[in-house]
Every structure is written in structure tokens, then in C-alpha cells.
Amino acid sequence: MPFDLSNTQLDRRYSLREQIYGIVRTLILTGAIKPGETIDEKDIAAQLSVSRTPVREAVKKLSDEHLVDVVAQSATRAARIDRHEIEESYLIRRALEVESASQAATRMTQQHADRLSDILHAHARAMERRLYVEAIKADDEFHSHIAMISNLPRLWKTIEISKAQIDRCRHMMLPLAGQAEATLEQHRQIIRALNSGDPERAGAAMRAHLDSAYRSAVAVLDAPLLADADA
């Protein structure tokens, strides 16, 4: 396998399935496991010193999110990035997050605004140091905090699952010149819109941000095709 888990420590007090799911999911989203690469359940179990049962359960959960393809009596592989699933994920996320931002605007307090600003600064620092995984974690924290402000905590759980395919593109496009600056400025605009207390303005700022992110994701998907066409 192209990754080494031998130094990964699992906490036996908690669900092994959930921990393994999180580890393998992160490897897929960040591109450490590339689309189409084999995921060897036996090898993962051996590296983590666990039975195959929690690994199999974790892989099943990843399959439910369309992140892996499991073929009976054959290899398990990281799923290819599917453009239709990217579009579907974007539509789900936009519908839910626009509503989340609209409702959050009517609940904003100075404490909420300060927390969003702190997250934004952490995001900017991670980008300055080219810590892209940390930057995406900060980005997600920004959006999940807005869902918390809107008093819709389960909404973020739904978004987190549905946006998995988009996240794979995010990890590819984040190092591109100008991408981080655009995202940070859009987050500033969202904070200003939330602070205005205007639900329509907040929803519009979130919609503009997600539309921009979708266009960037599609551009990343199209880039290899363009390169092939130019060859």
C-alpha cells in the first residue's frame, strides 16, 4: 500500500470502526490514497494490529459515502472522482448552507462573530505555512460553527457526509495560486453579512462562496482533460 499506518495509535476505549473509518477517509480525501488505488483490508488490519472486522465495517461505511468501490471476491479500491457526484454534492450543500447562514444571521452575537474571526485567522495562518490539511479543517470549522449558530447541528452532519467528493477536489485545488486568498475573502464577506443581521444578505454571501468553490472544483477536474487535449 502507498501509505504507512504502522505508527498510528488507536484508542481502544473508543470505537475501532470509527477511528479506522476516519483514518482511511482522510487518506482518500487528501489524495494519499489516489482514485482507483487498491485498499487492502488485511494489510490495514495488520498495520493497526486489529482484526479485519472493524476494518471491514469502516470500509462499508466509506462505501456508503461512495468513497470506495467494493467488488465481491475482488479488490476494494478508492472510488474515482465522479463529476455527477460532485454536482450533486454541491447542490445538497448549497441548499443546506444557504439556509444555515440565513438562520444564523438572526442569532448572531459578538461572541459568535469573535469565534468566526478566530477561525478565519487560524485558516489564514495554516495557508501561510502551507499546511493544507489544517487549512481545510479550519475551513470546515468555520462552516460548522455557522450551523451551530443557526441551531441546526444535525444539518452539518448531513453536509459533512454529502460533501466528501467535493473535499477530494478541495485538497487538489487549495495549493493553486489565488485560491486561498479568494476563500478567505469570501469568508470575511460571510462574517460581515452575518453581522448585518440580514438573512437574505447572509444567504447570498454563502451562496456566492459555494458557487465559487464549485467552479474551482470543476476547473480542477477539467484541467487534466485540457492538458490531454493540448498534448
C-alpha positions as a Markdown table, in Angstrom:
| # | Residue | x | y | z |
|---|---|---|---|---|
| 1 | Met | 0.0 | 0.0 | 0.0 |
| 2 | Pro | 1.2 | 3.6 | -0.6 |
| 3 | Phe | 0.8 | 4.6 | 3.0 |
| 4 | Asp | 2.3 | 3.6 | 6.3 |
| 5 | Leu | 0.0 | 3.2 | 9.3 |
| 6 | Ser | 2.4 | 1.3 | 11.5 |
| 7 | Asn | 2.9 | 4.3 | 13.8 |
| 8 | Thr | -0.8 | 5.1 | 14.0 |
| 9 | Gln | -2.1 | 4.6 | 17.5 |
| 10 | Leu | -5.8 | 3.6 | 18.1 |
| 11 | Asp | -7.5 | 4.4 | 21.4 |
| 12 | Arg | -9.1 | 1.1 | 22.5 |
| 13 | Arg | -11.6 | 2.9 | 24.7 |
| 14 | Tyr | -13.4 | 4.1 | 21.6 |
| 15 | Ser | -14.9 | 2.5 | 18.5 |
| 16 | Leu | -12.2 | 1.0 | 16.4 |
| 17 | Arg | -14.5 | 1.1 | 13.4 |
| 18 | Glu | -15.0 | 4.9 | 13.7 |
| 19 | Gln | -11.3 | 5.5 | 14.2 |
| 20 | Ile | -10.3 | 3.4 | 11.2 |
| 21 | Tyr | -13.0 | 5.0 | 9.1 |
| 22 | Gly | -11.7 | 8.4 | 10.0 |
| 23 | Ile | -8.1 | 7.5 | 9.2 |
| 24 | Val | -8.9 | 5.9 | 5.8 |
| 25 | Arg | -11.4 | 8.6 | 4.9 |
| 26 | Thr | -8.7 | 11.3 | 5.5 |
| 27 | Leu | -6.2 | 9.4 | 3.3 |
| 28 | Ile | -8.8 | 9.3 | 0.5 |
| 29 | Leu | -9.8 | 12.9 | 0.8 |
| 30 | Thr | -6.3 | 14.2 | 0.9 |
| 31 | Gly | -5.2 | 12.1 | -2.0 |
| 32 | Ala | -2.8 | 9.9 | 0.0 |
| 33 | Ile | -4.9 | 7.1 | -1.4 |
| 34 | Lys | -5.5 | 8.1 | -5.0 |
| 35 | Pro | -8.6 | 7.3 | -7.1 |
| 36 | Gly | -8.5 | 3.8 | -8.3 |
| 37 | Glu | -5.8 | 2.6 | -5.8 |
| 38 | Thr | -6.4 | -0.7 | -4.0 |
| 39 | Ile | -7.3 | -0.6 | -0.3 |
| 40 | Asp | -6.1 | -3.8 | 1.3 |
| 41 | Glu | -8.2 | -4.5 | 4.4 |
| 42 | Lys | -5.9 | -7.3 | 5.5 |
| 43 | Asp | -2.9 | -5.0 | 5.3 |
| 44 | Ile | -4.6 | -2.2 | 7.2 |
| 45 | Ala | -5.6 | -4.6 | 9.9 |
| 46 | Ala | -2.1 | -5.9 | 10.2 |
| 47 | Gln | -0.6 | -2.4 | 10.4 |
| 48 | Leu | -3.0 | -1.3 | 13.0 |
| 49 | Ser | -2.8 | -4.5 | 15.0 |
| 50 | Val | -6.6 | -5.1 | 14.8 |
| 51 | Ser | -8.9 | -7.8 | 13.5 |
| 52 | Arg | -10.3 | -7.4 | 10.0 |
| 53 | Thr | -13.8 | -6.9 | 11.4 |
| 54 | Pro | -13.5 | -3.2 | 12.3 |
| 55 | Val | -11.6 | -2.5 | 9.1 |
| 56 | Arg | -14.4 | -4.2 | 7.0 |
| 57 | Glu | -17.0 | -2.2 | 8.9 |
| 58 | Ala | -15.1 | 1.0 | 8.2 |
| 59 | Val | -14.8 | 0.2 | 4.5 |
| 60 | Lys | -18.5 | -0.5 | 4.4 |
| 61 | Lys | -19.2 | 3.0 | 5.8 |
| 62 | Leu | -16.8 | 4.5 | 3.2 |
| 63 | Ser | -18.6 | 2.6 | 0.5 |
| 64 | Asp | -21.9 | 4.1 | 1.7 |
| 65 | Glu | -20.4 | 7.5 | 1.1 |
| 66 | His | -19.2 | 6.4 | -2.4 |
| 67 | Leu | -15.6 | 6.9 | -1.4 |
| 68 | Val | -14.6 | 3.3 | -2.1 |
| 69 | Asp | -15.8 | 0.7 | -4.5 |
| 70 | Val | -16.2 | -2.8 | -3.0 |
| 71 | Val | -16.5 | -5.7 | -5.5 |
| 72 | Ala | -17.2 | -9.1 | -4.1 |
| 73 | Gln | -14.4 | -11.6 | -4.5 |
| 74 | Ser | -12.3 | -8.8 | -6.0 |
| 75 | Ala | -10.2 | -5.8 | -4.9 |
| 76 | Thr | -11.5 | -2.8 | -2.9 |
| 77 | Arg | -10.5 | 0.4 | -4.5 |
| 78 | Ala | -10.7 | 4.1 | -3.8 |
| 79 | Ala | -13.6 | 5.4 | -5.9 |
| 80 | Arg | -12.9 | 7.5 | -9.0 |
| 81 | Ile | -13.9 | 11.1 | -8.7 |
| 82 | Asp | -17.2 | 11.4 | -10.4 |
| 83 | Arg | -18.3 | 14.7 | -11.9 |
| 84 | His | -22.0 | 14.0 | -11.4 |
| 85 | Glu | -21.5 | 13.2 | -7.8 |
| 86 | Ile | -19.5 | 16.5 | -7.4 |
| 87 | Glu | -22.5 | 18.4 | -8.8 |
| 88 | Glu | -25.0 | 16.5 | -6.6 |
| 89 | Ser | -22.9 | 17.2 | -3.5 |
| 90 | Tyr | -22.7 | 20.9 | -4.4 |
| 91 | Leu | -26.4 | 21.2 | -4.8 |
| 92 | Ile | -27.1 | 19.5 | -1.5 |
| 93 | Arg | -24.5 | 21.6 | 0.3 |
| 94 | Arg | -25.7 | 24.9 | -1.2 |
| 95 | Ala | -29.3 | 24.3 | -0.3 |
| 96 | Leu | -28.5 | 23.4 | 3.3 |
| 97 | Glu | -25.8 | 26.0 | 4.0 |
| 98 | Val | -27.7 | 28.9 | 2.5 |
| 99 | Glu | -30.5 | 28.1 | 4.9 |
| 100 | Ser | -28.0 | 27.7 | 7.7 |
| 101 | Ala | -26.4 | 31.2 | 7.1 |
| 102 | Ser | -29.8 | 32.8 | 6.7 |
| 103 | Gln | -31.0 | 31.5 | 10.1 |
| 104 | Ala | -27.6 | 32.2 | 11.8 |
| 105 | Ala | -27.9 | 35.9 | 10.8 |
| 106 | Thr | -30.8 | 36.4 | 13.1 |
| 107 | Arg | -28.9 | 34.8 | 16.0 |
| 108 | Met | -25.5 | 36.4 | 15.8 |
| 109 | Thr | -23.9 | 37.7 | 18.9 |
| 110 | Gln | -20.5 | 39.4 | 19.4 |
| 111 | Gln | -19.2 | 36.1 | 20.8 |
| 112 | His | -20.2 | 34.3 | 17.6 |
| 113 | Ala | -18.6 | 36.9 | 15.5 |
| 114 | Asp | -15.3 | 36.7 | 17.5 |
| 115 | Arg | -15.2 | 33.0 | 17.2 |
| 116 | Leu | -15.7 | 33.1 | 13.4 |
| 117 | Ser | -12.9 | 35.7 | 13.2 |
| 118 | Asp | -10.6 | 33.5 | 15.3 |
| 119 | Ile | -11.3 | 30.5 | 13.0 |
| 120 | Leu | -10.6 | 32.7 | 10.0 |
| 121 | His | -7.2 | 33.8 | 11.4 |
| 122 | Ala | -6.3 | 30.1 | 12.1 |
| 123 | His | -7.2 | 29.3 | 8.5 |
| 124 | Ala | -5.0 | 32.1 | 7.2 |
| 125 | Arg | -2.1 | 31.0 | 9.3 |
| 126 | Ala | -2.4 | 27.5 | 8.1 |
| 127 | Met | -2.3 | 28.7 | 4.5 |
| 128 | Glu | 0.7 | 30.9 | 5.1 |
| 129 | Arg | 2.6 | 27.8 | 6.3 |
| 130 | Arg | 1.2 | 25.7 | 3.5 |
| 131 | Leu | -0.5 | 23.3 | 6.0 |
| 132 | Tyr | -3.3 | 22.5 | 3.6 |
| 133 | Val | -4.9 | 19.7 | 5.7 |
| 134 | Glu | -5.1 | 22.1 | 8.7 |
| 135 | Ala | -6.4 | 24.8 | 6.4 |
| 136 | Ile | -9.3 | 22.7 | 5.3 |
| 137 | Lys | -10.0 | 21.7 | 8.9 |
| 138 | Ala | -10.3 | 25.4 | 9.7 |
| 139 | Asp | -12.5 | 26.0 | 6.7 |
| 140 | Asp | -14.8 | 23.2 | 7.8 |
| 141 | Glu | -14.9 | 24.5 | 11.4 |
| 142 | Phe | -16.0 | 27.9 | 10.0 |
| 143 | His | -18.9 | 26.4 | 8.2 |
| 144 | Ser | -19.9 | 24.0 | 11.1 |
| 145 | His | -19.8 | 26.9 | 13.5 |
| 146 | Ile | -22.3 | 28.8 | 11.4 |
| 147 | Ala | -24.6 | 25.7 | 11.5 |
| 148 | Met | -24.2 | 25.7 | 15.3 |
| 149 | Ile | -25.1 | 29.4 | 15.5 |
| 150 | Ser | -28.2 | 28.6 | 13.4 |
| 151 | Asn | -29.2 | 26.0 | 16.0 |
| 152 | Leu | -29.1 | 23.3 | 13.3 |
| 153 | Pro | -26.3 | 21.0 | 14.5 |
| 154 | Arg | -27.6 | 17.9 | 12.6 |
| 155 | Leu | -27.5 | 19.9 | 9.4 |
| 156 | Trp | -23.7 | 20.0 | 9.5 |
| 157 | Lys | -23.5 | 16.2 | 9.9 |
| 158 | Thr | -25.6 | 15.8 | 6.7 |
| 159 | Ile | -23.3 | 18.3 | 4.9 |
| 160 | Glu | -20.2 | 16.6 | 6.1 |
| 161 | Ile | -21.2 | 13.3 | 4.6 |
| 162 | Ser | -22.6 | 14.7 | 1.3 |
| 163 | Lys | -19.5 | 16.9 | 0.6 |
| 164 | Ala | -16.9 | 14.1 | 0.6 |
| 165 | Gln | -16.5 | 14.1 | -3.1 |
| 166 | Ile | -16.1 | 17.9 | -3.2 |
| 167 | Asp | -13.5 | 17.6 | -0.4 |
| 168 | Arg | -11.3 | 15.5 | -2.7 |
| 169 | Cys | -11.2 | 18.4 | -5.2 |
| 170 | Arg | -10.6 | 20.9 | -2.4 |
| 171 | His | -7.4 | 19.2 | -1.5 |
| 172 | Met | -6.3 | 19.3 | -5.1 |
| 173 | Met | -7.2 | 22.9 | -5.7 |
| 174 | Leu | -6.1 | 24.6 | -2.4 |
| 175 | Pro | -2.4 | 24.9 | -3.4 |
| 176 | Leu | -3.3 | 26.7 | -6.6 |
| 177 | Ala | -2.4 | 30.4 | -6.7 |
| 178 | Gly | -5.1 | 32.7 | -5.5 |
| 179 | Gln | -7.4 | 30.0 | -4.3 |
| 180 | Ala | -6.7 | 30.6 | -0.6 |
| 181 | Glu | -7.0 | 34.3 | -0.8 |
| 182 | Ala | -10.3 | 34.1 | -2.6 |
| 183 | Thr | -11.7 | 31.7 | 0.0 |
| 184 | Leu | -10.6 | 33.9 | 3.0 |
| 185 | Glu | -12.1 | 37.0 | 1.4 |
| 186 | Gln | -15.4 | 35.2 | 0.8 |
| 187 | His | -15.4 | 34.1 | 4.5 |
| 188 | Arg | -14.9 | 37.7 | 5.5 |
| 189 | Gln | -17.8 | 38.7 | 3.4 |
| 190 | Ile | -19.9 | 36.0 | 5.1 |
| 191 | Ile | -19.0 | 37.3 | 8.5 |
| 192 | Arg | -19.9 | 40.8 | 7.5 |
| 193 | Ala | -23.2 | 39.6 | 6.2 |
| 194 | Leu | -24.0 | 37.6 | 9.3 |
| 195 | Asn | -23.1 | 40.6 | 11.5 |
| 196 | Ser | -25.6 | 42.7 | 9.5 |
| 197 | Gly | -28.5 | 40.5 | 10.9 |
| 198 | Asp | -30.0 | 40.3 | 7.4 |
| 199 | Pro | -30.9 | 36.7 | 6.5 |
| 200 | Glu | -31.1 | 37.4 | 2.7 |
| 201 | Arg | -27.6 | 39.1 | 2.7 |
| 202 | Ala | -26.1 | 36.2 | 4.7 |
| 203 | Gly | -27.7 | 33.6 | 2.5 |
| 204 | Ala | -26.5 | 35.4 | -0.7 |
| 205 | Ala | -22.9 | 35.6 | 0.7 |
| 206 | Met | -22.9 | 31.9 | 1.4 |
| 207 | Arg | -24.4 | 31.1 | -2.0 |
| 208 | Ala | -21.7 | 33.2 | -3.8 |
| 209 | His | -19.0 | 31.5 | -1.8 |
| 210 | Leu | -20.2 | 28.0 | -2.5 |
| 211 | Asp | -20.8 | 28.8 | -6.2 |
| 212 | Ser | -17.2 | 30.0 | -6.4 |
| 213 | Ala | -15.9 | 26.8 | -4.7 |
| 214 | Tyr | -17.9 | 24.7 | -7.1 |
| 215 | Arg | -16.5 | 26.4 | -10.2 |
| 216 | Ser | -13.0 | 25.9 | -8.8 |
| 217 | Ala | -13.7 | 22.2 | -8.2 |
| 218 | Val | -14.9 | 21.8 | -11.8 |
| 219 | Ala | -11.9 | 23.6 | -13.1 |
| 220 | Val | -9.6 | 21.1 | -11.3 |
| 221 | Leu | -11.5 | 18.2 | -12.8 |
| 222 | Asp | -11.3 | 19.7 | -16.3 |
| 223 | Ala | -7.6 | 20.6 | -16.1 |
| 224 | Pro | -6.2 | 17.1 | -16.9 |
| 225 | Leu | -8.6 | 16.9 | -19.8 |
| 226 | Leu | -7.4 | 20.2 | -21.1 |
| 227 | Ala | -3.8 | 19.1 | -20.7 |
| 228 | Asp | -4.5 | 15.9 | -22.7 |
| 229 | Ala | -6.2 | 17.9 | -25.4 |
| 230 | Asp | -3.2 | 20.2 | -25.7 |
| 231 | Ala | -0.8 | 17.2 | -25.8 |
